[in-house]
Amino acid sequence: MMSEIDLIKFTDKKDSYELMYKWCSQEFIYEWFEQRKLSYEEIENKYKNKLLANQQQLFFINYNDNKIGFVQIYKYDDKKNEALIKYDSIYEYDIFIGESEYLSKGLGEKIVNYVNNYIYENYLCDCIVLRPFKRNERAVKCYEKCGFEIVDEYVGSDTLGNKEKMIVLLNKPDRWTFGIDVDRLVNLVLDGKKTATTSLYELDNVSKVGDISILTDLKDNNVCFIKTINVIITEFKNITWDLAKLEGEDKSLNEWKENHMNFFKKIDPSFNENTKVIFEVFEVIKKCK
């Protein structure tokens, strides 16, 4: 199933500049993005130069085959921020929904989560930073719902040189490892023999298809970037051998069930055949060691 959201490259074509001009002529956009209404010529020159410099990756946000917004992605280069100095690779982006009919529809969180996963998958960075105006409370609240946390505040300037209070928000990919036999299971993943895992069902801890995370070893070192490609929530008794063998640990379904039943009962003594579990299928997109 194709995602309802994707990113389309911004290209050096008249229709790209016309769409940006249309969006940036609206007050609810230029209040936060340019701070004034730019002429068509200013828009064309600005974004043509961005394309030529190739320091920012420019995309239209596509939703159900409709271009509804814009995002520009680039490397974060402020090495002075103490909250971020420990990270080697940091990316940042600016984003907006330009079509007013798509505002207040719950799309903001979906789009931000999609862009985050796109960045982690394609740039394999340590974290993502956003720096909105502090007074843009609606945007800040959306970012926090998507896993960003406020790590700093400072006084900066808008595009007109006016002083603005800015917020630094940080997002890091989830880091996780296995609950038992960590090094053995990690090696199975690195060897391509283990492409799935099973966990107890928790409503607030369910991965989504497309999510990017980092698998760690027993010493909490990053091992590899993982992409979730399927999530099945079902009762334990419904796990078939076709699924169980993807874990690469056991020689039969009965062996898999016995080992997992013993493990889960140590966590939850009430665990039984009817207990819900999360079966997650994944792929390695980059090894870290």
N, C-alpha and C positions, 0 to 999 in steps of 0.2 A: 504494500500500500504506500503510495507516494505521500510525502508530507504536504499539508495544505499551505505550508510556508516554505519559501526558498529564497535564495539571493541571486539576482541577475546582475552581471557586470554592467557598470555604468560605462558607456562607450562615447567616443567623440562624434556624436551625431546630433543633428538639430533637434530631434524629438527628445533627447536626453536633457538638453539645455532648456527646452521649452517647458518640460515637466518640472524641472527644478525652479524655473522662474515662476511658474504658476504656484507652486507650493510656498516658495520663499516670499511671495507677495502677500501672504496671509499673516495677519498679526499674531495668531496663535503659534505660528512657526518662527517668524523673525524676532519675536519678543525674546526667545531663548537661543536662537541659532545665529542670527546675524545682527540683531539689535536695530536694524533699519531695513526698509524695503530697498532692495537692490534693483537696478535696471537690468534689462535682458542682457545688454552688452557686458555689464559687470559680472553677471552670473556666468556667461559663456567664457569670459576671460579667466575668471577664478577657477572654474572646474576644468577648463582646457589645460591650464598650468598645473593643476593637481595631477592630471593624467600624465603630462609630460615629465613631471618630477618623479613620479612613480614611488613616492614615499608613503602614500596612503592608498589603500585599496578601497575603491568606491563601488557601492552596490545599490541597486533598487531592491526594496523589500517586496516580494511578490506573494500575494495571498489569493489562493484560488484563481490563479491566472490573471490577477489584477495588480498592477503596480500601485502600492498604497503608501510607500515611505522610502526612506533613504538611510543608509548607514555608511560611515567611513571608518575604516579600521587601520590602525597604525601602531608602531612600536612606541611604548612609553619610554621617554628618555630623561626624566627628571631624576638624576642620581642623588639629589640632595635630600630626598624625603626619607627620614630615618625609619618610618614604618614599612618601607618597601625595599630598603637597601639590601636585604638578605636574599632577594629574588634575582635570579640571573636573567630570565626572559619574561618580560611583561608587555602585554598588549593593552591598547585602549581603543575606545570607539565613541563616536558621536552618532546619535540616532534620533529619528523622528518619524511619526506617522503624518503624512501630508494630506490625506483625504479625510475630511472632517466626519464623513459618515461612518468611518471605522473607529472613531474615538469612543471611549466609554463603553466598549463592547467586550472588555476582558482580553483583548488581543495583545496589549502591551507586555504582559508577563510571558505569553507564548512566544512573542517575537524576541524578547530579550533572552529567554532560555535557548531559543534556536540559535541566535547569534553567538551566545556563549559557547554552545557545543560546536558550532562551526569553527570558531577560533581555536578551541582546544584541539579539535581534530586536524585542522589544516596548518596550524602554527606550533602546536605542541609546546605551549608556553607554561610557565609556572603559575601564572595568575593573570587576571584581567582587572584593570582599573578604570573607573569612571570618575569624572570631575564635573558634576553639575553645579549650577548656582544653588546655594543653600535655600533660597526662597522658592525654588522650584519643588515644593513639597510633594506634589503629585508624582513627579518623576522619581524623587528619592524614595518614596514609599513603594513604588513599583519595583525599583532596583533591590530594595531590602527584601521584598517578597521572593525575589529570584536568587537569594543567597548572598547578595552583597552586604558587607558590613562597613560602617563608617570607621575609618582608621585615622583620619586627620581632617582638620579644617584650616583654611588660610585665607588671606585677602588677596585676590587676584584682580584681573581686569577683563572687561568684556571687549568685543571687537572695536568698540568706539573709544576705548581707553578709560571707561568709567570703572571705579573701584567696585568690586563685587565680593561678597563672602562666598567662598567655594568649599565644597565638601569632597573629600577623597574617599571613594568607596572601593572596597577590595573583594574580589571573588576568586576562590580557589577551587579546583576540581576536588570532588570527594576522594579521599584516600581510604583504602580498606584492605583487609587481608582475610585469610581463612581462619576459622575458629579452632582448628586442630591440624596437626601435621603440616604446619605452614610451609616449611622449606620444600617438603616433598611435593605438595600441591602446586606451589609456585613453579617448581621445575617442570611439572606436567604442563602447566600453562605455557611456559617458555618453549617447550618441545612441541607444542601444538596438539598435545594429546587431551588436554582438558579445555573445553570451550563452553562450560556451563557450571553453574553452582546453585545450590538449594539453600534457602534460609527460611526462618520462621516468618510468618506473615505479620507485618506491622503496617497499619494503614498509612502512617506518616513516613514510611521508609521504603516506598516502592519505586524502583527505578523505572524510567520511561525509555522506550525505544529511541535510540539516538544519543542517550546520555553518555558523556565521557567521564571516566574516573581513572584513578591511579591505583594499581595493585602494589602493595608493599610487601617486604619480606619480614622475617621475624625480628630484625633489628630496626624496623621502620624505615628502611631505605626504599626509595622508589624502584620498582622493578619494570613496569611497563604501563603504557596508556591502554585503557580498555574501552571499547565501544559496545554498548548494549544493543543487541540486534533483535532480541525477542524476550518478552516477559509473560510468563504464564502463572496465574494465581489459581490454585486448585487444591483440593483435599489431597493429603499425602497418598492415600490409596489409589489415586488416579494417575500417578506418575507411571509411565510405561517404560519398557526397556529401551525403546527408541530415544526417549529423553534421557533416561538414567545413564546410558552408555556415553553420552556426550560429556559426562563428568570425568571419564577416563580413569576411574578409581577402582572399579569392581568388575568381576567376570560374569556376573549374572544379576538379574533384577532382584532376586531374593537376597543376594549378598549386599547389594546396594541398600535395600530396605532395612536389613538388619543393622548395618553399620550406621545408617542415618537415624534410625529409630533410637538406637543406643545414645547417639550424640545428642539428639534433640531432647531426650528424656532427662539428660543431665542439666539442660537449661530450663526445661519446663516439665516437671514430673507428670503433669496431666496430659502431655502430648500423646496422641493416638492416631489411628488410621484416618480419622475424620477431621483432624486438625489441618487448617489451611497452611500452605507453604507457598513461597515464591520461587519459581524455577526460572532462572535467568540465563539466557544464552548470550555469549559475548564473543568478540574477536579482538585480537591484539593489533593495535594500529602503530605502535612504536615500542621497541624495547629500550629500557633505560640503562641496561648494563649487559 
